[in-house]
């Protein structure tokens, strides 16, 4: 899990500026949450399911 987070950070131009990972599968959510906690990223990266983004967008539109 920790290695996957490191790989994902290295595979993007944003690198250390990434503050949120968006996933679309429960297995990925669990894996990245575990890696975030054990890899020392707990205060740096938020793991979000794509459905959470939809809820955020709907809430923002209603305001």
N, C-alpha and C positions, 0 to 999 in steps of 0.2 A: 504494500500500500504506500509506504513512504517513497519507494522508488518510482512508482507511477506518478506521484505528485511532482517529484523532482523532474521526471521526464516531461511532464506536461508544461511545467514552467520553462524548461529549456527549449521546448518546441514552439514557443510563441515569441513574437517580437516584444510583447509587453513584459515578459520575464518577471522580475521582482515587483512590478507594478500591479500584477494580478491580485485582486482582492476578493474575487468571487469565481468559483467554478460552478458551472451549470451542467447538470446531468439530467438524463432522461430515463434512467433505469434504477430500480431499487438496489440492485447489486452494486452498481457504481456508487450510489449514494453511501452505502455502508463502507465500501472499500476506501473511498476518498475521505470520509469522516474519520475512519481509523487511521489512515495515513496522516491526516491533518493533526490529529491528537498525538500520535507517537513520533511524528517527524519534526515536531517543534513549530508547526504552522498554526497552532490553535488560535493565536491572537491576530494572525495575518490574513488568513483566507477563510471565507465563508463558503460552505457547500450548499448549493441551492438546487432544488428540483425545478424543472422547466414549468411545472404547473404553478409553483410559487411565483414565478415571473408573471404568469397570466393573471393571477390574483392581484399582484401589485399593479399591473397595468389597468385592470378593471377598476380597482380602488382609486387610482390616480385620475382616471377618466371621470369618475363620479363626483370628484371634488370640484 
